[in-house]
Amino acid sequence: MTIDAARDTPGRRDDGPSDGTGDSAALAAAIGARFERLPLCRWQVMVRLVVGAVTFFEAFDQLLIAYALPELRDEWHLGTTRVTTLMTVGSVGMLIGALVSGRLADRIGRVKVIAGCIALSGLCNLALTLCTSPEPFMALRFVQGMAIGGEVPIAATFIAEITRAHQRGRFVLLYELVFPAGLTAGALLAAWLVPLLGWRWMFGLAAVPGVLCFALARWVPESPRWLADHGRHEEARATMASIEEKVEKITGAPLPDPAPARPVPAPAGSGGTGGLRELLSGRYGRRTLVIGALWFTGYFANYGITSWLPTIYEDHFGLDLSTALLYSTVTSCAGLAGCLLVALTVDRAGRRATVTWCMAAAALCLLLLGLTGGDSAGGVLAWTSLAAVFLFGSNICLYLYTPELFPTRIRALGSSVGGAMNRLGVILGPIVVGAIYAGGAVGTVFVTLAVVAVAGSLTAAAWAEETSGRALEDVAP
């Protein structure tokens, strides 16, 4: 089908400018209106599965170092400092990758960055199998961390841009469940494969999903919203028409006319030019501060708990290693259940209320546990599992909420700032908890995490804006 034919097809009216040099804001508004009339069908599910597979395997790659470390420590005779570096270098790379990828995706496109990240991660896995000393291994883990940290927020941005406002929360968050699912699958496979074949085979197998970059190029179109925003008007129209054609073919029914689209001017003081200046000024500057605080507090509390639970169970309560790991796994599974609960209810409850009340409930659980001093391993298991339901649920909501707060021109950059604050919380949470726990104050650990969660809840209650049920162009012009 040609572009002109697509314009003339009933149910596919383009309210935007008719030539490639027209107004980008008008075309972007028209494309947004055209997305709003698309029914949920196999096309969206297919795109979500392909992009979700990429995210799944990036999560898989993130966890592999934990299961390779015991063999690496013995093979290379690593001391405590080297072991700590091997564990954290990937997280530092993820922080930097999150910051870099946002600006890159806003400049060259979402799909190119996602495909580049999965390809780079796969190549790093392949190169890791050849390492014979810790130095090149750490360098490759740093680069791979950049790829993982870069892919996750950009994938969330892309999924948000191809989804209509109605039930966008459920659609996006059911996609986001692939990340914790990837962590779980990685743990199960690595626990079986490493003792059987060794750590090199594990990284070699993890390199295979790198070929997904070709699947992305073949089946996943670039975001029409991004194309329109970058003046590639004819390409934006052609891509949108192709999507509509696929949806009509799948549903077997013509699409309704889109609602009249009126471009919304950029807010005063923003400049509407994109880049870091706009992200940190005016209304978007306030949103960046709020979302950064939510990402940091949520993941500080989350990883502050999960990273130290096995040690607390083993050292403080005298449990054997297998029981300590089992108890910690139960807490992680409870968190996964919380993610599913939020995915199914967030459109009705709203983003702001979900984050506010989930963080508050998690804080209450941790405070009660802290005040009792963690009298028993069973009590710690019960209260941390309940806290994980709320913390994991709040945190997964941020993957939906963050892209909604920023316009197309800085959406990926805004999401990447959230990803960077996420990694900062992941790095600092365990460090602070370790420092407190070193003094033997288990109760103080949980009280501290409760205070951090309260700070996140109050931030959401006071300054977060509700976005549920609103088109992206209305929330962030």
Helices and strands as residue ranges (DSSP letters): H 3-8, H 24-36, H 42-76, H 80-108, H 110-128, H 134-161, H 168-176, H 178-197, H 199-207, G 208-211, H 212-219, H 224-229, H 233-251, H 275-279, H 282-306, H 309-311, I 312-316, H 321-349, H 351-372, H 377-404, H 408-437, H 442-463, H 472-475
